[in-house]
């Protein structure tokens, strides 16, 4: 479970960094790319978190 937690934290950190880069980017294509990356990483983190919760509730 600690491995999942570490990965979850890394995904959330990476998503936040992408969001920051997106907000600071002056090039439209870079802004769009980092926006997509931030959204994708956030979705992945949400999925990992849901898997962790499911695993806890089922005891597996």
C-alpha positions in Angstrom: 0.0 0.0 0.0 2.9 2.4 0.7 4.0 2.0 -3.0 0.6 3.1 -4.1 0.7 6.0 -1.8 4.1 7.1 -3.1 2.9 6.8 -6.7 -0.2 8.7 -5.8 1.8 11.6 -4.3 4.2 11.6 -7.3 1.3 11.8 -9.8 -0.3 14.6 -7.8 3.0 16.5 -7.7 3.6 16.0 -11.4 0.1 17.2 -12.2 0.6 20.3 -10.1 3.9 21.0 -11.8 2.3 20.6 -15.2 -0.5 23.0 -14.1 2.1 25.6 -13.1 4.0 25.3 -16.3 0.7 25.6 -18.2 -0.2 28.7 -16.3 3.2 30.3 -17.0 3.7 29.2 -20.6 3.4 32.0 -23.2 3.3 29.6 -26.2 -0.2 28.5 -26.8 0.8 25.0 -28.0 2.9 24.4 -24.8 0.1 25.7 -22.7 -2.4 23.3 -24.3 0.0 20.4 -24.0 0.7 21.0 -20.3 -3.0 21.5 -19.6 -3.7 18.1 -21.2 -0.8 16.5 -19.2 -2.1 18.1 -15.9 -5.6 16.7 -16.6 -4.3 13.3 -17.5 -2.1 13.0 -14.5 -4.9 14.1 -12.2 -7.2 11.5 -13.7 -4.5 8.8 -13.2 -4.0 9.9 -9.6 -7.8 9.7 -9.1 -7.8 6.2 -10.5 -5.0 5.1 -8.2 -6.7 6.6 -5.2 -10.0 4.8 -6.1 -8.1 1.5 -6.4 -6.5 2.1 -3.0 -9.9 2.8 -1.4 -11.4 -0.2 -3.1 -8.5 -2.4 -2.0 -8.9 -1.2 1.6 -12.7 -1.8 1.6 -12.3 -5.3 0.2 -9.3 -6.2 2.3 -7.2 -7.3 -0.7 
